[in-house]
């Protein structure tokens, strides 16, 4: 069995939301990447040096608090997508 790699410049745009929950009440919400470059989401500001901060307001009637997501990107510039073949 052989593992083949295909190098891909950057990452494809991902229109699927990341699923998060409000840190205060647990209500789920969808978080979408702010652009094609920043497609890794975290709640920790220090995870990515070059990040975009996006605040999401909880839609629960009794909450309404702000949840912050930091969107970062991979600095490698390319990734390997591999698959096994016979």
SVG drawing of the C-alpha trace seen along z (x, -y; Angstrom):
<svg xmlns="http://www.w3.org/2000/svg" viewBox="-36 -41 41 44">
<polyline fill="none" stroke="black" stroke-width="0.4" points="0.0,0.0 1.3,-3.5 0.4,-6.8 0.0,-9.5 0.2,-13.2 -1.2,-16.1 0.0,-19.6 -2.7,-22.3 -1.9,-26.0 -3.8,-27.4 -7.2,-26.0 -10.5,-26.0 -13.2,-28.3 -15.4,-26.5 -19.0,-27.7 -19.9,-25.3 -20.2,-26.9 -18.2,-25.9 -20.5,-24.9 -20.0,-26.6 -22.0,-27.1 -22.4,-30.2 -19.9,-30.1 -22.5,-31.6 -25.8,-29.7 -24.8,-26.9 -27.1,-28.0 -25.6,-26.7 -24.6,-29.1 -23.0,-28.9 -19.7,-30.8 -18.6,-31.4 -15.0,-32.2 -14.6,-36.0 -12.7,-35.4 -11.0,-32.6 -7.7,-32.9 -8.8,-32.8 -10.5,-29.4 -9.3,-28.0 -11.5,-29.0 -10.5,-29.2 -11.6,-30.9 -8.0,-31.5 -6.5,-34.8 -3.0,-33.5 -3.5,-30.4 -2.8,-32.4 -0.5,-35.4 -2.4,-36.9 -6.0,-36.5 -9.3,-38.2 -11.5,-38.7 -15.2,-38.2 -17.8,-38.8 -21.1,-36.8 -24.1,-37.9 -26.0,-35.0 -29.5,-34.8 -31.0,-33.3 -33.7,-35.7 -32.4,-35.5 -28.7,-35.8 -27.6,-38.1 -24.0,-38.0 -21.0,-38.4 -19.0,-35.3 -15.6,-36.0 -14.1,-33.7 -10.6,-34.2 -10.1,-33.2 -6.5,-32.2 -4.8,-30.6 -2.1,-28.1 1.2,-29.8 2.6,-26.8 1.1,-28.1 0.4,-24.6 -0.9,-21.3 -0.6,-17.7 -3.7,-15.8 -2.9,-12.1 -4.7,-8.9 -3.8,-5.3 -3.8,-3.4 -3.1,0.3"/>
</svg>
